[in-house]
């Protein structure tokens, strides 16, 4: 059976050039300068917790025993490795290196597809500018997933264009998939789309051996990463805890608001990918080149799987949108390349929707700003709807773009604008991650002055940044946030840990203590705050020292 397509171009596989190495390194550096870990400051919420737990693991703590959060072990393993390289700054350096590899890999992958220099550069700048402005905390599971997805993109595109299985790109895809799967399984949607399409593509062309070995290579990747983890938890008799906190807790109702496809689709809209897909589909369905249809299907299945993955928790947090950004890079590059080639009706459609998407995103940012807190669906709909109405008038400029034939200057103007945005993002990174206010700085300074690195502290509430600012370890293992409700009394276990560890300082909100003492949420909450009030004295607003 022969399913070959008539228009099969020569195989392109350009060598990596010094200019590509330098350009992608500088882009990665400019992007990662926003990460507060570079300045030994604290990234937002979960990211600070991951860094602290990585440090604890590096210093001999036992994961899921001495420190517990509801994530797979690889995010803590990565941070432990980074911390070993150079403290919290080492975690930043590791992420910058992986970001560089991701950008370089996708740069080479797009070169294999024959996409132009300006299309590749424009797509990367646009995605990184949006990412840095809205979503980038640094050290989030979604951040590591983004970098690994760009690396895997090279592997999958290389396998597709080679038309046969090869172990090197397959292992790159398999290992990157395994790292993400053992970090947060939901984040593996990108790999799911590519594995499914490439497997079916080779089966369709009766390349049964290649298809089967591809499947085996993914399992080899999972085993290479998962095997040492299994041995580690087996050694510490923590297999049940590992399974529960990494996987089971998400399916028993202890976390989340239930499955909602509308919630899952939020990122598809807020990243603008929904506008890029129609012209991308139109271009790929022309099947002018053999890779068009498989790439289209991999992208669409990736979007579908991401939508499902983001639907599971029922929460709308901004960093969940990042899982769509890795899927947006290739469609955007293809549209920019097509609009650059010809100013025909298809080219005009491509650039029209790219410009409209950019205007829509800009209108959201200028009109409403951005919140890192949880969003409601009603608020998302209001922001998206009103911003689209404000953005639509930009379409009147599209005929001018075609009439004046400014295709040669427009990309460079856009490139300059994106660079300016990224420079601004990098500058803002120097201001991020610092203590919340002067009172918080006083708490940090006093803890550092009156304790040593072997002393413990406890932070009541969702403020793990204090552990990073003070460089002190937490006095309890139960570090996950209050929106997690496992089938045991967390507060009672924390109290037992504090009574055993006797932390020198506890950070807590005075109004919360007063409220819980008058109207306790539960008996264990009352016991906890009675212990705090009787055993600790207030030395600064919100800071309590052991009597």
N, C-alpha and C positions, 0 to 999 in steps of 0.2 A: 504494500500500500504506500502511495507517495502523496504526501500532503504539502509538498514544498510550494513556496510562494514565488511568483515569477520575478519580482523585483528584489533580488538579494545582492546588496552592495558588498564590496570587498571588506574583509575583516580588518577593522581599525584597532590597533593596540599600541598607541604611542607611548614612548618611554617617559618616565617621570623626569621632568626638567627641573633645573635649579630654581627657575622663576616660579614654577608651581609650588615647590617646597617652601620658598620664601613667602610667597603670597598667602598661601593657606596658613602658614605659621603666624604671620602677622594678623590675619583675620581672626584666628583662634585666640591670639593674645589680646587683641582689642576687645573681643567678646568677653573673655574670661576676666578681664580687669574689673568687671562689675561684681565679681564674686568676693564677698567680704572676707573669706578665709585667707586671701592673699595678705590682708592687713592684720591677720590674727583677730579678726572681728567675727561676729556671729551671723550666719545666714538665717533665713526665716524658719521658725518653727521646727518642722521635721528635720530639716537639713542640719540644724544645730544638734539635735538629738542623735542623728546618725553619726556625726563627727565625734561626739562625746562617747558614744558606745563603741565606735571604732578605736578610739584612744584606750578605753577600758579593756577591750579585747587584746589590743597590742600589749598592754601592761600586765596581762595574765588573767583577766576576768574571764569567766565562762559564760558564753552566750546562752540566753534563755534560762539562766540560773542567777548570775550576778547582775545582769542587765537584760531587760525584756522590753521588746516593742513588737508590734504586729506587722513585721516585714520579714521577707526571706533573708537568709544569712549573708548573701553576697554583697548587699549594700554595706554591711558592717565589715565584711572582709576587705572590700575595696578601701574603706576608710582606715582600717587597721594597717593596710599596706601603705597607704599614703602617709599616715601618721608616723610610721616607721621610717619613711624616707626623709621626713623633716618636720615633724609636728603637724599642726593644723595647716601650715603653709605647704607642707608636703602633700596634703590632700588636694589643695588647689593646684599644685604642680602636676599631679597625676591627672586631674581633670583637664587641665590645659593640654597636656600631651595627648590624651585620648580625643579631645576636640580637634586638635591638629590632624591626627590620623584620620578622623572621620571626614573632615573637609577635604583632605588630600585624596582619600579613597573615592569619595563621590566626584571630585574634580576629574580623576582619571576615568571613572565609570562613565561620566557624561561625555568625556572625550572619545571613548570607545563608541558611543552612540552617534558621534559626529556633530555634537552640539557646539556652537561657536563659543569663542572665548568670552564675548560680551554677555551671551546668554547665561553661561555658567557663573560668571562673576555677578551679574545682576541678580540672579536667583538666590545665590548665597548671601549677598548683602541684604536683600530684602527680607529673607527669612530670619537672618541673624539680628537685623535691626528690630523687627517685630518681636522676636523672642526676647532680646535684651530689654526692650522697653516695657514689656508687659509681664513676662513669665519667668525670667531667669532669677532664681534664688542662688543657684550654685549648690551642688552636692545633693540635689533631690534625686530620687530614683528616676524621675522622668528626664532629668538632665543627662544622667549616665546612659539612659536608654536612647536618647537622641544621638549621642556620639556613637554608640555601638551600632545603631541602625544605619548611620551613614557609612560606617565601615562595611556592614553586611550588604549594603546596596551595591558596593563594588563587587563583592563576591557573587551575588546572585546575577548581576548583569553580565559578569565575565562568564559564568557558567552558561547563561542563555546564549550568548554570542559564540561561545566555543562549540556549542551544539553537542557537547559530551561532558561526562562527569570527569572532574579532576580533583584530586584530594586537597590541594592547597587552598583554592577558594572555598571548597566545601567545608574544610575545617575552620576557616575564618568565619563562615556563616554559622556553623554548628556551635563553635565556642562562644561567639557573641550571643547567640540565642540562649545558650545554657546559662551564661552569666545573668541575662535578663530574667530568664525563667526562675532561677534560684534567688532572684532579688524581689521581683513582684510579677507573678505569672501573667496578670492582666496586661502588662506592658509588652508582651510578646506578639501583639496582633500584627505588626509589620512583618515579622518572620512568618507568621501563619499564612498570610496572603501569598508571599513569595514561594514558600515551600509547596503549597497546594498547587499553584499555577505551574511551577517548574516540573513538579512530579507529573501532573496531568499532561503537560505539553510533551514531555518525553514519552509518556505512554501513548499519546495520540500518534506520535511518529514511530511507534513500535520500538523504542529504545528502552526495552524492559530492564536491562541490566543497569543502565544509567539511573533510571527512576528508583530502582530498589536500593542501589548503593547510596543515592542521595538520602533516602529515608534512613538508611543505616548510619550515615555520617551525622545526621541530626541526633540520633540516639548515642553515638559515640561522644559527641560534644556534651550531652547531658551527663553521661557517665564520667567523663574526665573531670568535670566540675563537681558533680554530685557525689562521686565516690569518696574523695577526701572529706567532704562535709559529713557524709554518712558515717565514716570511720570516726570522725571527731565526736559526733553526738553519741555514737555507740560507746565510745570510750568513757564518756561522762554520764552515760545512762540517761540521756536526754532526748531520745528519739521521739517519744510521745510529745514532749514539750515543743520540739522542733516542728513536728507535724501540725500541732495545734496552732501555734502562733504564726507560722508561715502560711498555713493553708486553711485549716478547718474553721478558724474563728470567723472567716469571711462568709461562711455558708451556714452558720448556726444561728444567725440573727444577732450576734453580739456587736456587730458594727454595721452601720449604714441605715438607710431609710427605705430599703426595698428597691427592686429593679424598676427602672424607668427609661424607656428608649428615648423619650424627649430629653431627659438629662444627658444621655449618652451622645445626643446629636448637638449639644451646645457648642462643643469645641469645633465641630465641622462648620458651624456658622461663624463663630467668633474669630476664627483664624482666616476667614475668607475663602477657605478651600472649596466651599460650596459653589462659589462663582467661577473658580478656575476649572472645575471638573467638566462642565458642558462643552467648552471649546476643546479641551483636552480629549474628551471622548470622540468628538467629531474628527479631530486630526488622526487619532489612532485607528479609528474605524476605516479610514481610507486604505490602511494596510499597504502603504507605499513601500514599507520596508518590513522585513520578516519579524523584527522585534516589536513592532507596534502593538499587535494584539496581545501577546503575553505580558508586556509591560502595562498595558491598559488594565488587563484582568487582575494582575498583581496589585495594582493601585486600588482598584475598586474593591477587591476582597480585603485589602488592608484597611480601607475606610470602613467597610462593613464590620470587620472583626473589632476595630477600635471602637466603633459605636456601641457594639455589644459589651465590650470590656468596660467602657466608661459608664454603662448603664447599671452595673452591678451594685454599686454603693448607694446610688440615689442622691449623692452629694454633688454640688456644683462648686468646685474649687478651681481657681484659674490654672493651676499647674497641670490639671488633667488635660487641658487643651494642647499641651506640648506634644502629646502622642499623635496629633494630626499634623504637626509641623514637619516631621520627618517624611510624611507622605506628600506634603505640598511642594517640596523642593524640586522634584523631577517634573511634575506638570508645569510648574512656573517656568523652568528652564526651557521646556519644549515650546511653550507659548511664546516666550521671548525670542527664541531662535526662529520660529516660523514668522513672526511679525517683522523680524529683521530681514528675512530673505525676500519677501514680496509684500507689496502694498496692495494686494488684491482684497477681495471681499473676506476671505478667510483670515488674512493677516490683519485686516481692520477689526474683525470680530475678536481676534486674540488680544490685540492691544486695547480694544475698548473695555473688555472685561478685566484685564489686568489693571487698567487705570481706574475703573469703577471700584474694583476690590481695594486698591490702595486708598481711594477717597473714602470708601466706607469705613475702613479701619481708622483712618485719620479722623473722620467725623466722630467715631466712638471715643477716641482718645481726647480730642479737644472738647467735645461736648459734655462728656461725663467723667473724664478721668478714668481711674482704674482702682479696683478694690481687691485686696488680697484675702478678704474675708469670704465666707461662704455666700453665694448668690442665691436668690430665689428665681424660679422660672419666670415669674411675672416681671421681675427687674430685667432679666436677660432679654425678654421680648420687647420691653419698652426701649432699652438701649439700642438693640439691633434695628427695630422698626424705624424709630426716629432718625437714627444715623443714616439709614439707607435713603430716606427722603431728602436729607440734607446733601447726600453725596450724588444723587441722580443728575443734578444740573451740570456736573462735570462732563457729561456725555456730549454737550454741545461743542466741546473743544475737539472732539475726535475728527470731524471732517477737516478741521484745520491741520491736524497732524498729517492727514493724508494729502491734502492739497499742497501744503508747503514742503512735503517730503522731508521732514526733519528727523527721519529715522536714524540718521548718523549722529545727531547731537543729543537727541532725547535720552538714549541709554547713559551717556556720560553725565548729563545733568542729574539723572536719577541716581547714578552711582555716587556722585558728590553728595546728594541729599542723604542717601543711606549712610555714607561714611560719617557725615556730620552727626547723624542720630546716634551712631555707634560710639563716636567720640564723647558725646554727651552722656550716653549710658555708662561709659567707662569712668567719666568724672563722677557721676552719681554713685558709682561703686565705692568711691573713697569716703562717701558720707553714709553709706548703708552699714547696718550691722552693729552700730555703736549702742551703748546703753540708752534706754528709751528716753531718759530725761535726767536732769541733775540729781534727783533723788536716787535713781537707779545707779548712777555713777558713784554716789556716796556709799551705797550698799556694797558695790563691787570693791571699791577701795578699802573699805573697812574689813571685809572678809579676807582680802589678800594680805592686809597688814596684820591681822590677828590670828591667822591660821597658817599651816604649812601645807605642802602638796599632799601629805599623807592624811590630812584631816578631811572629813566629809561634811557636806551641807545638804539641805533639802529645800526644794522649791515647790511650794504648794500652788498648783495651777499650771497653766500652759505657758511656761516661760523657761524652756530648757536653755535659752541663751546664757543664763547666769552661770551654768556649769562651764561653758566655754570661756566667758569673760573672766571668771575667777580661776579657771584651770583647777577646779576642785571636783572630786567625784561625788556622785549622789549617794545618799545614805540608804536608799531602798532600790531594789531591782525593778520595781514596777513603774516604768518610765512612760508608758503609753498614755495618751491623752484621755480626758474625761469623757469623750464621745465614744469610747470603747467600753462595752459593758459585758465582760465575761461572766460565766455562771458561778462566780465566787465573789466574796466580799473583798474588793480591792483595797478599800480604805483600812480594813482590819489588818490586812497583810502589810500594808505600808506602816501602820502603827507598830506592829510587831518588829519590823525591821528597824524603825527609829529607836525603839526601846533597847534594841540590841546594839546598834551602832553609836547611839548618843551623838548625833551631829552637833558641831559647835554652833552652827547658825541655821535658822530656818527663815526663809523668805515667804511671807504670806500677806494677804491684804487684810488690814485691820477690820474693814467693814464686813468681810467674809467671815472672820472669826466671830465678830459680835453677832452676826445674823445666825450662824450655825449654833452658837451657844444658846440663843433665845428660841429659835425654831429649827432644830436639827433636821437635816435631810434623812438621816437614818441613825440608829443607835451607834453604829461604828463611826459616823461623822462626829457625833457628840463626844464619843470617847477620844477621838483624835484631837479635837480642838480643846477639850478639857486638859489633855496631856500637854498640849502646846502652851496653854495659859498657865498651867501650874509649874511646868519645868523650864520655861523660857521667859525671859524678860525683854521688853521692847527697848532697843538701844538706838534705833533710828526708825522713822516711819516705814513700816513694812518689813523691818529687819528685827529678828528675835535671837538673842544669845542665850546659850545654856546657863542656867543659874549656877 
